[in-house]
Amino acid sequence: LFRVVVAKKRVQRLRYQRYLRFRHNQAGRMQLAWRGFRDRRTLCVLRQEKARQHARRVAATVVIQSVGRMYLAKCFVDKKRELKRMHMRVLHRKAALIQRCYRGYHARLMTKQYKALLETLQAAREVGAVAVQRAFRRHRTRGIVAERTAWRRQRLRGVVRIQAVMRGALARLHTMEKKYEYGLIRRRWGAVKIQCLWRVFKARSVFFDMIKERTQLRAKREAAATVINRAARMKVAWTRFLQKRREYRQRMRQEAERVLKAATTIQALIRRYLGRIAYFRKLNEKKSKWKELYDEEKQQRFFYNKQTGEIRWRIPQDLLDLIPHPPCDNCHHVDAALECRVCNELFCGDCFAQVHQGGRRKEHDFRALYDFYGKRLDYGDGDFPCQWPSEVIQDEIQGWMLRVAPYRHPTRVFHRSGWEEYELANDLLREQQVLQQKK
């Protein structure tokens, strides 16, 4: 068994090494194909640029030549041949200077384009290399996990086989002990049977010798047999009665437990249902105490509490909790948790990380719809603070704020531990309460 395990491990190791060599060869082929494709694409781009440059040069030469010829024709009519030759030399020099300047400008533009193209190709090459490395590492990790799982299974099989062998040996020993005990019992029964036969023989001898007492002995035996049968029947009947009574009591106990469990389950369901109804009724009564109104002077809405007469310019938390949870605009399966300002869409945590993981979208402004405890946040005039749910907190008066607000001063500071104690209401809340009391 040990050699089989060692051989299996060696075969698995050889298979894994062969698989690594095959994967390495495939990766080399992929890289060679990619480099050939990249070089062919670069060569095609360079050929196109060279053809365009040649066409531009020919066009510029034709234009310059036509201008020079027209100028020479006019000078041939107006001036003499000597002046004509001088002017021709000057025109040739100017044309050469213009061509040189144009070629330098065009060469600088082409150089900038080539640099941008090379940078793009370098970035694409790095992205491809990172993707190939990630895939290779994932595949290697899966292979290691599969190898360890197979080794554990093999070890478990060996342990099970050893346990089966030990149990078989123990079972054989137990069987031998049972056989020995059964042989002893049979010997005892044989001895008892021989004794019984000897006694019967002796009794027959006595019976034939005592013929006169036969009637009396028969009567006594019949009476004794009747008593024994009656006692045996009474014992069997009493045993059956006790067993049936025990079964009846057990059946009645199970039936009572089943009925009690069903009644308890029904009561729990009814109490749970009534509790949810009472909870939602009280919740709706609590949340329906706010009324939305509009102030004509400030041109802004406000919220009025029908019970206490309190006025708030921010949406109360009771009304924020009534707003339904919108779904994610990307996957449409999970409730949205973040809102992007540039994309103007709602995302869950996974979709937001996937869409905004790189590029310009990584710099988009966002805001969390809920805080760390699942409460809806009110951002007022549309702020996008770019803070995660664990970094913001919802305030009943001021709306959203940072979890550690810089403008709230602690009431007490513990210098040894560095802890700070804050009051539940800040200065602004106190001022608003004082103004409400004055009104």
Helices and strands as residue ranges (DSSP letters): H 2-78, H 81-209, H 214-287, E 290-295, E 300-305, E 311-312, H 317-322, E 338-340, E 345-347, H 349-355, G 359-363, E 366-368, G 389-391, E 392-395, E 399-402, E 412-413, E 420-421, H 427-438
